[in-house]
Amino acid sequence: MARPRSYDPTVALDRAMHLFWEKGYADTSMADLVGATGVSRYGFYSEFGDKDALFEKCVAHYAQTVIPRGLGPLEAPDAGLPEIDAYLAGLGRSAPSGTRKGCLIGNTATAGLTPTAGVADQVGRHYERMRAAYRNALANAADAGDITGDPDALADFLVGVVNGCLASFRAGVPETSVQAFLEQARRTVTA
């Protein structure tokens, strides 16, 4: 008879996601995962598969739980310049010193690892989602006469700005520098 689970798989997945987010895939060992979640090695393999399979599930969990908090308002049908402004302003407030983990998906994309096909697909879908969310709000802002720039070009610009900002957080760039970077991006979008 199989032993009953002594852990909640969703809680374990969330803890593993945070560990990968903080340390990165390469620097996270199975011992780290066992320690952070309290799930035995056997339990991990039984529930999630190997480290690659677990990481893929963690990236998917991140895309489903963390990303909507930031992109959701920009994806709304009536999103416009206020949502873009709030999003960019919120980026600077979302990563106080000591908790600057960047973005799990962005970190994964720039880690120099060869991701599994599933992770690579999720990274690609994430960047498409970012661009679509920015473009949605920018197109609405252009229709309202709030911006004069091309929504497609500005959406590509914002993808780069946001990735640069999050990479800067992870690299420990001083908060004042990141704030100045974001403020310049906000002025560029509204010019």
PEBELFEN-V372919 format. One record per residue. N is the residue number from 1. PSI is psi in whole degrees, 0 to 359 (none if undefined). OMEGA is omega in whole degrees, 0 to 359 (NA if undefined). D_LAST is the distance of its C-alpha to the last C-alpha in Angstrom with 2 decimals. Layout:
N|PSI|OMEGA|D_LAST ; N|PSI|OMEGA|D_LAST
This chain:
1|133|181|67.22 ; 2|144|177|63.59 ; 3|144|177|62.46 ; 4|151|178|59.95 ; 5|141|177|56.42 ; 6|19|181|55.98 ; 7|161|176|52.18 ; 8|118|183|49.41 ; 9|326|180|47.72 ; 10|319|177|44.33 ; 11|317|179|44.50 ; 12|318|179|45.65 ; 13|318|179|42.82 ; 14|318|178|40.27 ; 15|319|177|41.90 ; 16|319|178|42.03 ; 17|313|180|38.34 ; 18|324|179|37.49 ; 19|313|176|39.83 ; 20|321|181|38.32 ; 21|318|181|34.82 ; 22|315|188|35.98 ; 23|338|186|38.27 ; 24|159|182|37.19 ; 25|309|186|39.52 ; 26|327|184|41.46 ; 27|7|178|42.18 ; 28|120|180|43.32 ; 29|167|175|47.03 ; 30|326|177|49.17 ; 31|320|176|50.79 ; 32|316|182|47.42 ; 33|318|178|46.84 ; 34|315|180|50.35 ; 35|320|183|49.95 ; 36|330|186|46.61 ; 37|338|184|47.69 ; 38|5|178|51.46 ; 39|134|179|51.98 ; 40|163|176|54.72 ; 41|315|179|54.22 ; 42|317|179|56.36 ; 43|320|178|54.30 ; 44|309|182|51.08 ; 45|322|180|52.63 ; 46|318|185|54.20 ; 47|318|190|51.09 ; 48|347|185|48.19 ; 49|203|181|49.77 ; 50|184|184|49.14 ; 51|319|179|46.25 ; 52|314|181|44.16 ; 53|319|178|44.76 ; 54|316|180|43.98 ; 55|318|178|40.72 ; 56|318|178|39.70 ; 57|324|179|40.52 ; 58|320|178|38.54 ; 59|318|177|35.39 ; 60|319|178|35.90 ; 61|318|177|36.52 ; 62|314|181|33.29 ; 63|330|182|31.34 ; 64|334|186|33.15 ; 65|324|184|33.05 ; 66|313|185|30.15 ; 67|318|181|27.32 ; 68|333|178|27.38 ; 69|324|180|26.67 ; 70|313|185|23.22 ; 71|339|183|22.32 ; 72|309|180|24.30 ; 73|329|179|21.80 ; 74|340|180|19.19 ; 75|351|180|22.06 ; 76|145|182|22.95 ; 77|330|182|22.93 ; 78|15|180|20.80 ; 79|148|179|18.25 ; 80|210|183|14.63 ; 81|319|178|11.67 ; 82|323|180|14.35 ; 83|323|176|16.17 ; 84|313|180|13.41 ; 85|316|180|12.74 ; 86|321|179|16.55 ; 87|310|181|17.18 ; 88|319|178|15.17 ; 89|322|180|16.67 ; 90|330|178|19.98 ; 91|319|181|20.10 ; 92|330|180|20.50 ; 93|346|188|23.22 ; 94|351|184|24.99 ; 95|70|178|26.57 ; 96|158|181|28.38 ; 97|141|180|30.47 ; 98|341|180|33.58 ; 99|27|185|32.24 ; 100|84|182|29.58 ; 101|351|184|30.68 ; 102|219|181|27.41 ; 103|128|181|27.66 ; 104|317|182|31.09 ; 105|316|177|29.87 ; 106|319|177|27.43 ; 107|319|180|30.21 ; 108|319|182|32.61 ; 109|331|184|30.47 ; 110|7|185|30.29 ; 111|348|180|33.82 ; 112|13|178|35.45 ; 113|160|172|37.95 ; 114|105|184|39.09 ; 115|160|173|38.34 ; 116|163|179|40.65 ; 117|321|180|39.71 ; 118|317|179|38.93 ; 119|317|179|36.55 ; 120|319|178|34.84 ; 121|318|180|34.44 ; 122|321|177|32.96 ; 123|313|179|30.43 ; 124|316|179|29.39 ; 125|325|179|29.20 ; 126|314|180|27.12 ; 127|325|175|24.41 ; 128|319|180|24.56 ; 129|317|178|24.29 ; 130|308|183|21.24 ; 131|317|180|19.42 ; 132|320|179|20.72 ; 133|314|179|19.69 ; 134|316|182|16.05 ; 135|320|178|16.11 ; 136|307|181|17.86 ; 137|321|180|15.38 ; 138|321|178|12.37 ; 139|318|177|14.58 ; 140|320|178|15.46 ; 141|321|178|11.97 ; 142|317|178|11.45 ; 143|327|179|14.94 ; 144|354|182|14.27 ; 145|15|182|11.46 ; 146|338|176|9.14 ; 147|158|179|6.63 ; 148|349|182|7.05 ; 149|166|178|7.52 ; 150|120|182|11.17 ; 151|324|180|12.41 ; 152|313|181|15.14 ; 153|319|180|13.35 ; 154|326|177|10.91 ; 155|316|177|14.20 ; 156|319|178|15.94 ; 157|314|181|13.41 ; 158|325|176|13.92 ; 159|315|179|17.64 ; 160|317|180|17.70 ; 161|312|183|15.83 ; 162|317|178|18.14 ; 163|319|177|21.15 ; 164|319|179|20.49 ; 165|312|182|20.10 ; 166|323|176|23.30 ; 167|323|178|25.14 ; 168|318|177|24.29 ; 169|310|183|25.77 ; 170|325|182|28.84 ; 171|353|178|29.25 ; 172|21|176|29.32 ; 173|138|181|26.31 ; 174|141|183|26.15 ; 175|323|180|24.20 ; 176|324|178|22.36 ; 177|318|179|21.07 ; 178|319|178|19.95 ; 179|318|179|18.24 ; 180|320|178|16.34 ; 181|313|180|15.43 ; 182|321|179|14.19 ; 183|319|177|12.22 ; 184|321|178|10.40 ; 185|318|179|9.87 ; 186|319|179|8.62 ; 187|323|180|5.93 ; 188|317|181|5.23 ; 189|320|185|5.64 ; 190|359|181|3.82 ; 191|none|NA|0.00
